[in-house]
């Protein structure tokens, strides 16, 4: 028993997959950047000014700190 796949069906499926991958690769960094700006804005509004420590804290919390969720826990983070 053989499964016959039409070429047009395969191209449509690959096209949908490619569009999905491009959308995800654009949306995920944009969400991280939005979270970073929200964090710095909250820090600035809380104290009335934004310090370098506030920026570093937000950077670590959003970008560096989030890396542990996306890599294997057994590997060391560099």
N, CA, C and O atoms as a MOPAC input file, in Angstrom:
PM7 MOZYME 1SCF
protein

 N      0.85300 1    -1.18000 1     0.00000 1
 C      0.00000 1     0.00000 1     0.00000 1
 C      0.89100 1     1.23400 1     0.00000 1
 O      1.70900 1     1.41000 1     0.90400 1
 N      0.74400 1     2.06300 1    -0.97800 1
 C      1.55800 1     3.27300 1    -1.06900 1
 C      0.67500 1     4.49700 1    -0.89100 1
 O     -0.49400 1     4.51600 1    -1.27700 1
 N      1.26300 1     5.49400 1    -0.30700 1
 C      0.54500 1     6.74800 1    -0.09000 1
 C      0.97900 1     7.71400 1    -1.18000 1
 O      2.16700 1     7.96700 1    -1.37600 1
 N      0.01700 1     8.23300 1    -1.86300 1
 C      0.31100 1     9.14700 1    -2.95500 1
 C      0.04000 1    10.57400 1    -2.48400 1
 O     -1.07500 1    10.89100 1    -2.06700 1
 N      1.04500 1    11.42200 1    -2.54800 1
 C      0.90600 1    12.81000 1    -2.14600 1
 C      1.06300 1    13.66900 1    -3.38900 1
 O      2.05000 1    13.56200 1    -4.11700 1
 N      0.10900 1    14.49100 1    -3.60900 1
 C      0.18200 1    15.38400 1    -4.76200 1
 C      1.22000 1    16.45100 1    -4.52200 1
 O      1.43800 1    16.89400 1    -3.39400 1
 N      1.84500 1    16.85000 1    -5.58300 1
 C      2.89700 1    17.86900 1    -5.49600 1
 C      2.32400 1    19.20000 1    -4.99400 1
 O      2.95700 1    19.88700 1    -4.19200 1
 N      1.14400 1    19.55500 1    -5.46200 1
 C      0.53700 1    20.82600 1    -5.03600 1
 C      0.21300 1    20.80700 1    -3.54400 1
 O      0.36500 1    21.82200 1    -2.86500 1
 N     -0.22900 1    19.66600 1    -3.03300 1
 C     -0.53300 1    19.55400 1    -1.60900 1
 C      0.73400 1    19.69900 1    -0.77400 1
 O      0.74100 1    20.35400 1     0.26900 1
 N      1.79900 1    19.07400 1    -1.25300 1
 C      3.06800 1    19.17300 1    -0.54700 1
 C      3.59800 1    20.61000 1    -0.54500 1
 O      4.10800 1    21.08000 1     0.47200 1
 N      3.48200 1    21.30000 1    -1.66500 1
 C      3.93800 1    22.69300 1    -1.74100 1
 C      3.12100 1    23.60700 1    -0.83700 1
 O      3.66900 1    24.51300 1    -0.21000 1
 N      1.82600 1    23.37600 1    -0.76900 1
 C      0.96700 1    24.17900 1     0.11400 1
 C      1.35400 1    23.94600 1     1.57400 1
 O      1.44900 1    24.89500 1     2.35200 1
 N      1.57400 1    22.69400 1     1.94400 1
 C      1.95500 1    22.38300 1     3.31900 1
 C      3.31000 1    23.00800 1     3.66900 1
 O      3.47400 1    23.57300 1     4.75000 1
 N      4.25900 1    22.90800 1     2.77000 1
 C      5.56600 1    23.52800 1     3.01300 1
 C      5.46900 1    25.04400 1     3.07900 1
 O      6.16900 1    25.67500 1     3.87100 1
 N      4.61700 1    25.63100 1     2.26400 1
 C      4.41700 1    27.07800 1     2.29500 1
 C      3.81500 1    27.55000 1     3.60600 1
 O      4.24700 1    28.55700 1     4.16700 1
 N      2.82800 1    26.83000 1     4.09000 1
 C      2.20200 1    27.17900 1     5.37000 1
 C      3.21100 1    27.04400 1     6.50200 1
 O      3.26500 1    27.89200 1     7.39300 1
 N      4.00700 1    25.98900 1     6.46900 1
 C      5.03700 1    25.80000 1     7.48400 1
 C      6.06500 1    26.92700 1     7.44100 1
 O      6.47100 1    27.42300 1     8.49200 1
 N      6.49000 1    27.33600 1     6.25900 1
 C      7.47100 1    28.41700 1     6.11700 1
 C      6.91200 1    29.73800 1     6.64300 1
 O      7.61600 1    30.48100 1     7.32500 1
 N      5.66800 1    30.02800 1     6.33300 1
 C      5.03600 1    31.26300 1     6.82300 1
 C      4.94200 1    31.23400 1     8.34700 1
 O      5.18800 1    32.24800 1     9.00000 1
 N      4.59500 1    30.10400 1     8.90900 1
 C      4.51600 1    29.96500 1    10.36300 1
 C      5.87800 1    30.19500 1    11.01300 1
 O      5.97000 1    30.89000 1    12.02500 1
 N      6.92700 1    29.62200 1    10.44600 1
 C      8.26300 1    29.76900 1    11.01500 1
 C      8.74400 1    31.21900 1    10.95500 1
 O      9.37300 1    31.69800 1    11.89800 1
 N      8.45900 1    31.91600 1     9.87200 1
 C      8.83800 1    33.32600 1     9.76100 1
 C      8.07400 1    34.15800 1    10.78700 1
 O      8.64800 1    35.04100 1    11.42500 1
 N      6.79700 1    33.88300 1    10.94500 1
 C      5.98800 1    34.63000 1    11.92000 1
 C      6.49700 1    34.41800 1    13.33400 1
 O      6.57500 1    35.37100 1    14.11000 1
 N      6.84300 1    33.19400 1    13.68000 1
 C      7.35200 1    32.90800 1    15.02600 1
 C      8.70900 1    33.56600 1    15.23500 1
 O      8.97100 1    34.10600 1    16.31000 1
 N      9.57100 1    33.53200 1    14.23400 1
 C     10.90400 1    34.11600 1    14.39300 1
 C     10.85800 1    35.63500 1    14.51200 1
 O     11.79600 1    36.23800 1    15.03400 1
 N      9.81500 1    36.24700 1    14.05100 1
 C      9.66700 1    37.70600 1    14.19600 1
 C      8.96200 1    38.04700 1    15.51100 1
 O      9.32900 1    39.02100 1    16.16800 1
 N      7.96500 1    37.26500 1    15.90100 1
 C      7.14000 1    37.59500 1    17.05700 1
 C      7.85900 1    37.38700 1    18.38000 1
 O      7.69300 1    38.20200 1    19.28700 1
 N      8.64000 1    36.34300 1    18.52700 1
 C      9.27000 1    36.03900 1    19.81300 1
 C     10.26100 1    37.12800 1    20.23300 1
 O     10.18800 1    37.57800 1    21.37700 1
 N     11.19200 1    37.58200 1    19.36500 1
 C     12.07200 1    38.68100 1    19.79300 1
 C     11.30500 1    39.97800 1    20.06900 1
 O     11.68100 1    40.74500 1    20.95500 1
 N     10.23900 1    40.22100 1    19.31700 1
 C      9.45900 1    41.43600 1    19.54200 1
 C      8.79100 1    41.40500 1    20.91300 1
 O      8.70600 1    42.43600 1    21.58000 1
 N      8.32000 1    40.24600 1    21.33900 1
 C      7.70300 1    40.13500 1    22.66200 1
 C      8.72900 1    40.33000 1    23.77200 1
 O      8.43100 1    40.94800 1    24.79300 1
 N      9.93700 1    39.80300 1    23.57400 1
 C     10.98800 1    40.00100 1    24.57500 1
 C     11.34400 1    41.47800 1    24.69100 1
 O     11.53100 1    41.98900 1    25.79500 1
 N     11.43900 1    42.16200 1    23.55700 1
 C     11.76300 1    43.59000 1    23.57600 1
 C     10.64700 1    44.39400 1    24.24000 1
 O     10.91700 1    45.34300 1    24.97600 1
 N      9.40200 1    44.01800 1    23.98300 1
 C      8.26200 1    44.69200 1    24.62600 1
 C      8.33100 1    44.51200 1    26.14000 1
 O      8.11000 1    45.46400 1    26.88800 1
 N      8.63700 1    43.29900 1    26.59400 1
 C      8.74900 1    43.05000 1    28.03900 1
 C      9.88500 1    43.85500 1    28.65700 1
 O      9.76100 1    44.34700 1    29.77900 1
 N     10.99300 1    43.99200 1    27.92800 1
 C     12.12400 1    44.78400 1    28.42800 1
 C     11.73100 1    46.25000 1    28.57100 1
 O     12.00700 1    46.86600 1    29.60100 1
 N     11.09200 1    46.81100 1    27.55400 1
 C     10.67200 1    48.21400 1    27.63500 1
 C      9.64100 1    48.42600 1    28.73200 1
 O      9.66500 1    49.44900 1    29.41600 1
 N      8.73300 1    47.46600 1    28.90900 1
 C      7.75600 1    47.58400 1    29.99400 1
 C      8.44400 1    47.57200 1    31.35800 1
 O      8.06100 1    48.32200 1    32.25600 1
 N      9.44900 1    46.72900 1    31.51100 1
 C     10.18100 1    46.65400 1    32.78000 1
 C     10.90700 1    47.97200 1    33.06700 1
 O     10.84800 1    48.48000 1    34.18700 1
 N     11.58400 1    48.51900 1    32.07200 1
 C     12.30400 1    49.78300 1    32.29500 1
 C     11.33500 1    50.93200 1    32.54900 1
 O     11.63600 1    51.83100 1    33.33400 1
 N     10.18700 1    50.91400 1    31.90100 1
 C      9.19200 1    51.96200 1    32.12200 1
 C      8.63600 1    51.88700 1    33.54300 1
 O      8.46600 1    52.91400 1    34.20000 1
 N      8.35500 1    50.67500 1    34.01600 1
 C      7.86800 1    50.52900 1    35.39300 1
 C      8.90900 1    50.99500 1    36.40800 1
 O      8.56900 1    51.63200 1    37.40500 1
 N     10.18200 1    50.67300 1    36.14900 1
 C     11.24500 1    51.10100 1    37.05800 1
 C     11.38200 1    52.61300 1    37.05800 1
 O     11.59000 1    53.21400 1    38.11200 1
 N     11.26800 1    53.23300 1    35.89600 1
 C     11.37700 1    54.69200 1    35.81100 1
 C     10.19600 1    55.37900 1    36.47600 1
 O     10.36800 1    56.40300 1    37.13600 1
 N      9.02600 1    54.84000 1    36.31300 1
 C      7.83600 1    55.44500 1    36.92000 1
 C      7.80800 1    55.26100 1    38.43700 1
 O      7.25200 1    56.09100 1    39.15600 1
 N      8.41000 1    54.16700 1    38.92200 1
 C      8.40500 1    53.91100 1    40.36400 1
 C      9.27200 1    54.92500 1    41.10900 1
 O      8.86200 1    55.43000 1    42.15400 1
 N     10.45300 1    55.22900 1    40.59300 1
 C     11.38200 1    56.12300 1    41.28100 1
 C     11.39800 1    57.54400 1    40.73400 1
 O     11.96600 1    58.43700 1    41.36300 1
 N     10.79800 1    57.76500 1    39.60000 1
 C     10.83500 1    59.08000 1    38.98600 1
 C     12.04700 1    59.28300 1    38.10000 1
 O     12.14800 1    60.30400 1    37.42000 1
 N     12.95700 1    58.34200 1    38.09400 1
 C     14.10800 1    58.39000 1    37.18900 1
 C     14.59400 1    56.96900 1    36.94600 1
 O     14.29200 1    56.05700 1    37.71500 1
 N     15.34100 1    56.79600 1    35.88100 1
 C     15.81900 1    55.47800 1    35.49000 1
 C     17.32700 1    55.41900 1    35.69000 1
 O     18.07300 1    56.20700 1    35.11000 1
 N     17.75900 1    54.48800 1    36.50500 1
 C     19.19200 1    54.35600 1    36.77000 1
 C     19.77200 1    53.20500 1    35.94800 1
 O     19.04000 1    52.39300 1    35.38400 1
 N     21.08800 1    53.15600 1    35.89600 1
 C     21.77200 1    52.07800 1    35.18600 1
 C     21.51500 1    50.73800 1    35.86500 1
 O     21.46600 1    49.70600 1    35.19600 1
 N     21.35400 1    50.74500 1    37.17100 1
 C     21.03300 1    49.50200 1    37.88900 1
 C     19.65700 1    48.96900 1    37.49700 1
 O     19.47300 1    47.76100 1    37.35400 1
 N     18.68900 1    49.87500 1    37.32400 1
 C     17.35700 1    49.45700 1    36.88300 1
 C     17.42000 1    48.81700 1    35.49400 1
 O     16.78400 1    47.79400 1    35.24200 1
 N     18.18600 1    49.42600 1    34.60800 1
 C     18.32700 1    48.90000 1    33.24900 1
 C     18.99800 1    47.53300 1    33.27800 1
 O     18.56800 1    46.62000 1    32.57400 1
 N     20.03400 1    47.38500 1    34.07500 1
 C     20.73000 1    46.10000 1    34.18000 1
 C     19.82800 1    45.02900 1    34.76200 1
 O     19.85100 1    43.88500 1    34.30700 1
 N     19.03800 1    45.38300 1    35.75600 1
 C     18.11500 1    44.42900 1    36.36000 1
 C     17.08000 1    43.95700 1    35.34200 1
 O     16.79200 1    42.76300 1    35.25300 1
 N     16.52800 1    44.88200 1    34.58300 1
 C     15.54000 1    44.51000 1    33.56500 1
 C     16.17900 1    43.68100 1    32.46000 1
 O     15.57000 1    42.72900 1    31.97400 1
 N     17.37900 1    44.02400 1    32.06300 1
 C     18.06100 1    43.25800 1    31.02200 1
 C     18.28600 1    41.82400 1    31.48100 1
 O     18.03900 1    40.87900 1    30.73100 1
 N     18.75300 1    41.66600 1    32.70700 1
 C     19.00900 1    40.31200 1    33.20700 1
 C     17.71000 1    39.52900 1    33.34400 1
 O     17.65700 1    38.34300 1    33.01800 1
 N     16.66300 1    40.19200 1    33.82700 1
 C     15.39900 1    39.50400 1    34.05400 1
 C     14.75200 1    39.06200 1    32.74400 1
 O     14.18800 1    37.97000 1    32.67900 1
 N     14.82000 1    39.88300 1    31.70500 1
 C     14.11800 1    39.57300 1    30.46000 1
 C     14.96900 1    38.75000 1    29.51200 1
 O     14.49600 1    37.74300 1    28.98600 1
 N     16.20200 1    39.14700 1    29.28200 1
 C     16.99800 1    38.48400 1    28.25400 1
 C     17.91100 1    37.39700 1    28.81400 1
 O     17.83000 1    36.25200 1    28.37200 1
 N     18.75600 1    37.71500 1    29.75200 1
 C     19.72500 1    36.75200 1    30.25500 1
 C     19.05400 1    35.72300 1    31.15800 1
 O     19.33200 1    34.52900 1    31.04700 1
 N     18.19200 1    36.16400 1    32.03000 1
 C     17.53100 1    35.25500 1    32.94900 1
 C     16.57700 1    34.30500 1    32.26400 1
 O     16.35600 1    33.19600 1    32.75000 1
 N     16.00900 1    34.71200 1    31.14900 1
 C     15.06800 1    33.85200 1    30.43400 1
 C     15.76300 1    32.73100 1    29.68200 1
 O     15.10400 1    31.77600 1    29.27000 1
 N     17.06300 1    32.81600 1    29.49100 1
 C     17.77100 1    31.78200 1    28.73700 1
 C     17.71700 1    30.43100 1    29.41000 1
 O     17.77400 1    29.40900 1    28.72700 1
 N     17.60900 1    30.39000 1    30.72300 1
 C     17.60800 1    29.09700 1    31.41600 1
 C     16.37900 1    28.27400 1    31.07100 1
 O     16.39700 1    27.05300 1    31.22600 1
 N     15.32100 1    28.90900 1    30.60900 1
 C     14.12200 1    28.17800 1    30.24200 1
 C     14.20000 1    27.60400 1    28.83400 1
 O     13.40200 1    26.73800 1    28.47500 1
 N     15.14600 1    28.07200 1    28.03900 1
 C     15.22800 1    27.63400 1    26.65600 1
 C     16.41500 1    26.72900 1    26.37400 1
 O     16.54400 1    26.23400 1    25.25500 1
 N     17.27900 1    26.49600 1    27.34000 1
 C     18.40200 1    25.58000 1    27.15400 1
 C     18.25600 1    24.42400 1    28.12800 1
 O     17.48900 1    24.49100 1    29.08900 1
 N     18.98600 1    23.39400 1    27.86900 1
 C     18.95400 1    22.22200 1    28.72900 1
 C     19.50000 1    22.59500 1    30.11000 1
 O     20.53000 1    23.26000 1    30.21500 1
 N     18.82600 1    22.17800 1    31.13600 1
 C     19.23300 1    22.53100 1    32.49800 1
 C     20.60000 1    21.95300 1    32.87200 1
 O     21.27200 1    22.48300 1    33.75600 1
 N     21.01500 1    20.87200 1    32.20700 1
 C     22.29200 1    20.25000 1    32.55800 1
 C     23.48500 1    21.01400 1    31.99600 1
 O     24.60600 1    20.85500 1    32.48100 1
 N     23.25800 1    21.83300 1    30.98600 1
 C     24.36000 1    22.60800 1    30.42200 1
 C     24.57100 1    23.88600 1    31.22600 1
 O     23.62600 1    24.43100 1    31.79700 1
 N     25.79600 1    24.35400 1    31.26600 1
 C     26.05800 1    25.60500 1    31.95600 1
 C     25.80700 1    26.76100 1    31.00900 1
 O     26.06600 1    26.66400 1    29.81000 1
 N     25.30600 1    27.84100 1    31.54600 1
 C     25.05200 1    29.02800 1    30.73400 1
 C     26.32200 1    29.84400 1    30.61800 1
 O     27.05200 1    30.02400 1    31.59300 1
 N     26.57400 1    30.32500 1    29.44600 1
 C     27.76600 1    31.16600 1    29.25700 1
 C     27.36700 1    32.60200 1    29.02500 1
 O     28.23000 1    33.46200 1    28.84500 1

